[in-house]
Amino acid sequence: MGISSCLLLLFLLIVLLGLTSCDEQWPDFSGTIPDNAPVERAVTVDGEQTSRSIFNMKCSCGTSSNAKFVQFNLYEVSTFEFVLSVNRECGVAQDQVYFSRPQVLGTNYKVQVIGSAGATYSVQVSSQSTDIPLEDGKGSTSVTIPLGGLVIRSFHLQEEDIISTSKSKWSYVQVSVESEDKFLNQSLSAADDDRYVGKLLITQDPDDLYEFYENPEEDIPSTMRLSYSTFGRLTVSDASVPKLSPGLWLLGLVTPLQDNEGATRGKEVKISVDIVRDYSFVPHIWTLFAASLLGIIVPVISRLIFDAGNLDFKEIRFHYWCLTLKNWFWRGRKGVSYLTVVLAALLVVSAFQVTHAKYREMMKSGDRDICYYNEKCFRPYGDYYDVSVNGLASNLPFMVHGVIMITYYSLAETYCRANEHTYFDYAIPYAFGLAYICEGFGSLIYHICPSQIIFQFDTLFMFVISLIAIMAIYDGYSFRENDVRHSVIAKHKSIRAPKVFAFFIGPVYAFNFIGNLITTEDPSESIIKILKTRVTWQGLPVPLIVIFYILFLLWWIALLVWAAYKFNILPESLKPENLTVQEARLADCNDSLVLRCSSVMKTIFFLLFCILVLAGYILTLLQKLPFSLFILGVLVVAMIVLMIVFFVPWFWKIVQPFKSLTVRVICTNISISRYVLVVIGMALYVVASCVIIAMALVFFVKYAVTDKSIAPWKSRELNKDCVLNGFYDAHDCWHFLASFGLMFVTMLCVQISKPCRECYLSYCTSRDSRVQELIQRFNATNTTRNRPFDNISSPN
């Protein structure tokens, strides 16, 4: 075959491709409207069309003494059906682009121009294929979006594609846009944040596309839109607005033009459509619930290791347990528990009100940038809520573990009552369980519409859990009412629950709420810079912000001074007078060692803690650290510091009684020191706690799926696919592991707090017979009463 033949075949191939192409561009035509006669120009679509396309028409008319408006019509010749009709105002310099509804195009069309005689006009017509063909519920296409231009695509849903086979199952459609081009704005600094950010809209009404093109930021009802750079996804479901239904769906993609630089550039984007049918979330939730029930093992292990002397629950009867439940409401000092319930009633309802209002704003405006979801693992909540149900359900472990803790401690209190223990106080353990349940609800509410301002509701009861843990650890080494004579090393009274809520939790919430209002998403805008250059910020007067930060600093100073006073770190002249109480010395517990160990450790850790608070305060001023994370981080560190300071001496006291005891290995003559077993058990418990918490933090930090402190389009670049059972993402794994890790830590804090002092004394003396000897020792030092536990009625 000769060269000429090859060239001829190549030419024919090019012609053939041109005839079958779905995108066509016709020559511009312009002129002047003659007297009382419309102008018509024929437009021919070559080739048989099978996919949907649209007509784009760019038209304008010049100024005239008689003409103010000119009518531009595009209609099909055979049916005389108008495809596009535009009434254009004359004298407007900028040409306006109009487009038709996607449809399968015919062959012969005409453009008609009607107006006053002498009016000048200009028309440009083109066709553009919009169809995204779907095969097996999936389809994709690649487009180039011009800077400042609009690209329209469409897909058609059949009823059989989206109708589920059961009322307990649902369908949803996910529309994704992906691009490897960050589309940096070269006219600026060309930094990673200086990009041309695209917009994606989905609707069923073509008129919405006009509004979207004219103003991509405008709220358009019954649509969904978002911003993206390299990734974005919209999910249409039975709960979304617009609601999933058969028919034609339209996609609009624009890249708003910020300046004239690079106006000829285009952004390569891949559009994907994925239909998910017969989806059900109920089995996944039941699986998570069953896994959460493994938390029952934690209190069993805790009691086996830390309270081995009180494992016999044979004396527990059902009527004793019923009496315990009754006394929870009618008797005893349950200040911490009751105040936790009151706080929950106030804050959970308020949090839901604010979060739901934010969610409704997103649904009404169609702006999906308001709430930060992991779009790659977005599983709709059926036809109830257009939120990710996996983000809500993953908070179930907190609630389940809270119920487990309350049930376990009610059995522990019943054990004390059945064994006629005379003083026990389980208010703090119950408060832990209630706080866990409330944390689950708080985090669930936050995940309805995750955002920076709503994040404070996610941490509400994390504050409470941290403060109760601090209170529990301190309470274990404090005088309690009715057991002053039983104290071994305490130098102060325990902290009353009303003081904790009035001077700690109350101010924490007040500062946290206002601090989140002041926080900005722009890291370059530090508070110091704002105070120098602004009159108002985030709607708040600058003087009010100054007063806020001064009060916040004074509160921290007062808090640190109070902590130094309570933990005997102040100079000797400022210390309170020691209470005149003759302390009982246990033969198996070396209290002087406890005092020596804790004194040095407390001073060192307190100084480090003060430095940490100062550093965190400065970072919040510089807007480098979110306000909620600063407060929560400080409280968590304080809890860890107290556990380190008090766990080491407490651990020493616990293991001493077992030095002379041995345990025979089953079916052998080998004996192992029980001291070694207890030490190994405690070590494994602490290591397991640290490992679980470390794993949780890895999922939270390294595998973060969103970042509410940055722009929504940039946060979407962190979105990740589901990692567990095709339903739960990395953040859900954080919820699951964090609940177990906190449960381990909480059980340890409760053991340090010693809710039943008589159980604790029984453990220290290693045998039941040693309790009587211990009581005689108390009698020898306390001459005012026969037994230290006599005439002390249980507040429970």
Residue pairs with C-beta under 8 A, 6 or more apart in sequence:
18 46
19 46
19 47
20 47
21 47
22 49
22 51
22 53
22 127
22 128
22 129
22 131
23 53
23 126
23 127
23 128
23 129
24 45
24 46
24 126
24 127
25 126
26 43
26 124
26 125
26 126
28 122
28 123
28 124
29 41
29 111
29 122
29 123
30 120
30 121
30 122
30 123
31 39
31 120
31 121
32 118
32 119
32 120
32 121
33 39
33 67
33 70
33 113
33 114
33 115
33 116
33 117
33 118
33 119
33 120
33 121
34 117
35 117
36 117
38 112
38 113
38 114
39 112
39 113
39 114
39 121
40 110
40 111
40 112
40 113
41 110
41 111
41 123
42 77
42 108
42 109
42 110
43 74
43 108
43 109
43 110
43 111
43 125
44 107
44 108
44 109
45 105
45 106
45 107
45 108
45 109
45 127
49 104
49 105
49 106
50 104
51 104
51 129
51 131
51 133
52 102
52 103
52 104
52 129
52 130
52 131
52 154
52 156
52 248
53 102
53 103
53 104
53 105
53 127
53 128
53 129
53 130
53 131
54 99
54 100
54 101
54 102
54 103
54 127
54 128
54 130
54 152
55 74
55 83
55 84
55 99
55 100
55 105
55 109
55 125
55 126
55 127
56 97
56 98
56 99
56 125
56 126
56 127
56 128
57 72
57 74
57 84
57 86
57 97
57 98
57 99
57 100
57 111
57 123
57 124
57 125
58 95
58 96
58 97
58 98
58 123
58 124
58 125
59 72
59 86
59 88
59 95
59 96
59 98
59 121
59 122
59 123
59 124
60 88
60 92
60 94
60 95
60 96
60 121
60 122
61 67
61 69
61 70
61 88
61 89
61 90
61 91
61 115
61 119
61 120
61 121
61 122
62 90
62 91
62 119
62 120
62 121
63 90
63 91
64 90
64 116
64 118
64 119
64 120
65 118
66 116
66 117
66 118
66 119
67 90
67 115
67 116
67 118
67 119
68 89
68 90
68 116
69 87
69 88
69 89
69 90
69 115
70 87
70 88
70 90
70 113
70 114
70 115
70 116
70 119
70 121
71 85
71 86
71 87
71 88
71 112
71 113
71 114
71 115
72 84
72 85
72 86
72 87
72 88
72 111
72 112
72 113
72 121
72 123
73 82
73 84
73 85
73 86
73 111
73 112
73 113
73 114
74 82
74 83
74 84
74 85
74 100
74 109
74 110
74 111
74 112
74 125
75 81
75 82
75 83
75 109
75 110
75 112
76 83
76 106
76 108
76 109
77 108
77 109
77 110
78 106
78 108
79 106
83 100
83 101
83 103
83 109
84 98
84 99
84 100
86 96
86 98
88 96
90 115
90 119
95 122
97 150
97 213
98 210
99 128
99 150
99 152
99 206
99 209
100 206
101 206
102 130
102 131
102 152
102 154
102 248
102 250
105 127
111 123
111 125
113 121
113 123
115 121
128 152
130 152
130 153
130 154
130 250
131 153
131 154
131 155
131 156
132 139
132 140
132 141
132 153
132 154
132 155
132 271
132 273
133 139
134 155
134 156
134 161
134 273
134 275
137 161
137 274
137 275
137 276
137 277
138 272
138 273
138 274
138 275
139 155
139 272
139 273
140 270
140 271
140 272
140 273
141 153
141 270
141 271
142 268
142 269
142 270
142 271
143 151
143 153
143 253
143 268
143 269
143 271
144 151
144 266
144 267
144 268
144 269
145 151
145 198
145 253
145 254
145 255
145 266
145 267
145 269
146 255
146 264
146 265
146 266
147 196
147 255
147 257
147 262
147 263
147 264
147 265
147 266
147 267
148 254
148 255
148 256
148 257
148 263
149 254
149 255
150 209
150 212
150 213
150 252
150 253
150 254
151 252
151 253
151 254
152 209
152 250
152 251
152 252
152 253
153 250
153 251
153 253
153 271
154 248
154 249
154 250
154 251
155 248
155 249
155 251
155 273
156 247
156 248
156 249
157 173
157 244
157 245
157 246
157 247
157 249
157 275
158 246
159 246
161 171
161 246
161 275
161 277
162 171
162 173
162 244
162 245
162 246
162 275
162 277
163 171
164 170
164 171
164 277
164 278
164 279
165 278
166 278
166 280
168 280
168 282
169 278
169 279
169 280
170 237
170 238
170 279
170 280
170 380
170 382
170 383
171 237
171 238
171 244
171 275
171 276
171 277
171 278
171 279
172 235
172 236
172 237
172 238
172 240
172 244
172 275
172 276
172 279
172 380
173 235
173 236
173 237
173 244
173 249
173 273
173 274
173 275
173 276
174 233
174 234
174 235
174 236
174 272
174 273
174 274
174 276
174 378
175 200
175 202
175 233
175 234
175 235
175 236
175 251
175 271
175 272
175 273
176 231
176 232
176 233
176 271
176 272
176 273
176 274
177 198
177 200
177 228
177 231
177 232
177 233
177 253
177 269
177 270
177 271
177 272
178 230
178 231
178 269
178 270
178 272
179 198
179 228
179 229
179 230
179 231
179 267
179 268
179 269
179 270
180 230
180 268
181 230
181 267
181 268
182 192
182 195
182 229
182 230
183 195
183 196
183 198
183 229
183 255
183 265
183 267
184 190
184 191
184 192
184 194
184 195
184 196
185 194
185 195
185 196
185 258
185 261
185 262
186 261
186 262
187 259
187 261
187 262
188 194
193 711
193 714
195 229
196 255
196 256
196 258
196 267
197 227
197 228
197 229
197 255
197 256
197 711
197 713
198 227
198 228
198 229
198 232
198 253
198 254
198 255
198 267
198 269
199 212
199 216
199 225
199 226
199 227
199 228
199 252
199 253
199 254
199 255
199 256
200 225
200 226
200 227
200 228
200 232
200 234
200 251
200 252
200 253
201 208
201 209
201 212
201 216
201 220
201 223
201 224
201 225
201 251
201 252
201 253
201 366
202 223
202 224
202 225
202 234
202 236
202 242
202 249
202 250
202 251
202 252
203 209
203 212
203 220
203 222
203 223
203 224
203 242
203 249
203 250
203 252
204 222
204 242
204 245
204 247
204 248
204 249
204 250
205 222
205 223
205 250
206 250
208 220
208 222
208 223
208 250
208 252
209 250
209 252
211 218
211 220
212 218
212 220
212 223
212 225
212 252
212 254
213 252
213 254
216 225
216 254
216 256
219 364
219 365
219 366
219 367
220 365
220 366
221 241
221 364
221 365
221 366
222 241
222 242
222 366
223 242
223 366
224 234
224 236
224 240
224 241
224 242
224 366
224 368
225 234
225 366
225 367
225 368
226 232
226 234
226 367
226 368
226 369
226 712
226 713
226 716
227 369
227 711
227 712
227 713
228 713
228 716
229 713
229 714
229 716
229 717
230 717
231 375
231 376
231 716
231 717
231 719
232 375
232 713
232 716
233 375
233 376
233 378
233 716
233 719
234 368
234 375
235 375
235 378
235 380
235 386
236 242
236 243
236 244
236 249
237 243
237 244
237 380
237 383
237 386
238 244
238 380
238 382
238 383
239 380
239 381
239 382
239 383
239 384
239 385
239 386
240 380
240 386
241 363
241 364
241 366
241 386
251 271
253 269
253 271
255 267
257 263
279 379
281 379
281 381
281 382
281 389
281 390
281 393
281 727
284 390
284 393
284 725
284 727
284 728
285 389
285 393
285 396
287 725
288 393
288 394
288 396
288 397
288 728
288 736
289 396
289 400
291 397
291 736
292 396
292 397
292 400
292 401
292 736
292 739
293 400
293 404
294 740
295 397
295 400
295 401
295 404
295 739
295 740
295 743
296 404
298 401
298 404
298 740
298 743
298 744
298 747
299 404
299 405
299 408
299 747
301 685
302 685
302 744
302 747
302 748
302 751
303 310
303 311
303 412
304 311
304 681
305 678
305 681
305 682
305 685
306 654
306 682
306 685
306 747
306 748
306 751
307 751
307 759
307 763
308 678
308 763
309 759
309 762
309 763
309 765
309 766
309 768
310 415
310 759
310 762
310 763
313 411
313 415
315 415
315 418
315 419
316 411
316 414
316 415
316 418
317 418
320 414
320 417
320 418
321 410
321 411
321 414
323 414
323 417
324 410
324 413
324 414
324 417
324 796
325 410
327 796
328 334
328 337
328 410
328 430
328 796
331 795
331 796
332 425
332 427
332 794
332 795
332 796
333 425
333 427
333 795
334 427
334 430
335 427
335 496
335 497
335 498
336 427
336 428
336 430
336 431
336 468
336 471
336 497
336 500
337 427
337 430
337 431
337 434
339 497
339 498
339 501
340 431
340 434
340 435
340 438
340 464
340 468
341 434
343 438
343 464
343 501
343 505
344 434
344 437
344 438
344 441
344 461
347 438
347 442
347 457
347 460
347 509
348 438
348 441
348 442
348 445
351 442
351 445
351 446
351 457
351 460
352 445
354 454
354 457
355 445
355 446
355 448
355 449
355 454
355 457
356 448
356 449
358 370
358 371
358 449
358 451
358 453
358 454
359 371
359 385
359 387
359 448
359 449
361 367
361 370
362 368
362 370
362 371
362 449
363 386
368 712
369 712
369 713
370 449
370 451
371 387
371 448
371 449
371 450
371 451
372 450
372 451
372 706
372 707
372 708
372 712
372 715
373 387
373 388
373 391
373 450
373 706
374 388
374 391
374 705
374 706
374 719
374 720
374 729
374 731
375 716
375 719
376 705
376 719
376 720
376 721
376 722
376 729
377 388
377 390
377 705
377 719
377 720
377 721
377 722
377 727
377 728
377 729
378 388
379 388
379 389
379 390
379 727
380 386
380 387
380 388
380 389
381 387
381 388
381 389
381 392
382 389
385 448
387 447
387 448
387 449
388 447
390 722
390 727
390 728
390 729
390 732
391 447
391 450
391 731
391 732
392 444
392 447
392 448
393 732
394 728
394 731
394 732
394 735
394 736
395 440
395 441
395 443
395 444
395 447
395 735
396 440
397 440
397 735
397 736
397 739
397 740
398 436
398 437
398 439
398 440
398 443
398 735
398 739
399 436
399 437
399 440
399 441
401 436
401 739
401 740
401 743
402 432
402 433
402 434
402 435
402 436
402 437
402 438
402 439
402 440
403 433
403 437
404 433
405 429
405 432
405 433
405 436
405 743
405 746
406 430
406 433
406 434
409 426
409 429
409 430
409 433
409 750
409 755
410 426
412 426
412 429
412 755
412 756
413 424
413 426
413 755
413 756
413 796
416 424
416 756
416 758
416 759
417 424
417 794
417 796
421 756
421 758
421 759
421 789
421 794
422 758
422 789
422 790
422 792
422 793
422 794
423 482
423 483
423 756
423 757
423 758
423 789
423 792
423 794
424 755
424 756
424 757
424 758
424 759
424 794
424 796
425 480
425 755
425 756
425 795
425 796
426 755
426 756
426 796
427 497
428 468
428 471
428 472
428 475
428 750
428 753
428 755
429 750
429 753
429 755
431 468
432 465
432 468
432 469
432 472
432 746
432 749
432 750
435 461
435 464
435 465
435 468
436 461
436 465
436 739
436 742
436 743
436 746
438 460
438 461
438 464
439 460
439 461
439 462
439 464
439 465
442 457
442 458
442 459
442 460
442 461
443 458
443 735
445 457
446 454
446 455
446 457
446 458
447 458
450 706
450 708
451 708
452 516
452 519
452 521
452 626
452 708
452 709
453 516
453 517
455 516
455 626
455 628
455 708
456 512
456 513
456 516
456 627
456 628
458 628
459 512
459 628
459 629
459 631
459 632
460 509
462 632
462 635
463 505
463 508
463 509
463 512
463 631
463 632
463 635
464 505
465 742
465 746
466 632
466 635
466 636
466 638
466 639
467 500
467 504
467 505
467 508
467 635
469 639
469 642
469 643
469 745
469 746
469 749
470 635
470 638
470 639
470 642
471 494
471 495
471 497
471 500
472 749
472 750
472 752
472 753
473 639
473 642
473 643
473 646
473 749
473 752
473 753
474 494
474 495
474 566
474 642
475 494
475 495
475 753
476 646
476 650
476 752
476 753
476 754
477 489
477 490
477 646
478 487
478 490
478 492
478 493
478 494
478 495
479 487
479 490
479 492
479 493
479 494
479 579
479 581
480 493
480 494
482 792
482 795
483 757
483 792
484 579
484 581
485 581
485 582
485 584
485 778
485 782
485 788
486 584
486 757
486 761
486 778
486 788
487 581
487 583
488 583
488 584
488 585
488 586
488 589
488 591
489 583
489 591
489 594
489 595
491 568
491 578
491 579
492 566
492 568
492 576
495 566
504 559
507 555
508 631
508 635
511 548
511 551
511 552
511 555
511 627
511 631
512 627
512 628
512 631
514 548
515 548
515 552
515 620
515 627
515 628
515 631
516 626
516 627
516 628
517 538
517 539
517 540
518 527
518 537
518 538
518 540
518 545
518 548
518 627
519 623
519 626
519 627
520 530
520 537
520 538
520 623
521 709
521 710
521 711
522 623
523 623
523 624
525 623
526 621
526 622
526 623
527 545
527 549
527 620
527 621
527 622
527 623
528 621
528 622
530 537
530 542
530 545
531 542
531 545
531 546
534 542
535 541
535 542
536 542
537 545
549 621
552 617
553 617
556 613
556 617
560 609
560 610
560 613
561 570
563 569
563 606
564 570
564 606
565 574
565 575
565 576
567 602
567 606
568 575
568 599
568 602
569 602
569 603
569 606
582 781
582 782
583 591
583 781
584 774
584 777
584 778
584 781
585 591
585 777
586 761
586 764
586 765
586 774
586 777
588 656
588 657
588 764
588 765
588 766
589 653
589 656
589 764
590 652
590 653
590 656
593 649
593 652
594 649
594 650
594 652
594 653
597 648
597 649
597 652
598 645
598 646
598 648
598 649
601 644
601 645
601 648
602 645
605 641
605 644
605 645
606 641
608 641
609 637
609 638
609 641
612 634
612 637
613 634
616 625
616 630
616 633
616 634
617 630
619 625
619 630
620 627
620 630
626 709
639 745
639 749
643 745
643 748
643 749
643 752
646 752
647 748
647 752
650 752
651 682
653 764
654 678
654 682
654 763
654 764
655 675
655 678
655 679
655 682
656 764
657 763
657 764
657 765
657 766
658 673
658 674
658 675
658 677
658 678
658 766
659 673
659 675
661 673
661 674
661 675
661 766
662 671
662 672
662 673
662 674
663 671
663 672
663 673
663 674
663 677
664 670
664 671
664 672
665 671
665 672
685 744
685 748
686 748
688 744
689 741
689 744
689 745
689 748
692 737
692 740
692 741
692 744
693 737
693 738
693 741
693 742
693 744
693 745
695 737
696 733
696 734
696 737
696 738
696 741
699 730
699 731
699 733
699 734
699 737
700 731
700 734
700 738
703 720
703 723
703 730
704 718
704 730
704 731
705 718
705 719
705 720
705 729
705 730
705 731
706 715
706 718
706 719
706 731
707 714
707 715
707 718
708 715
720 729
720 730
721 729
722 728
722 729
723 729
723 730
723 733
724 732
724 733
728 736
754 760
758 771
758 789
761 771
761 774
762 768
762 770
762 771
765 771
765 773
765 774
775 787
775 788
775 789
778 787
778 788
779 786
779 787
779 788
782 788
785 791
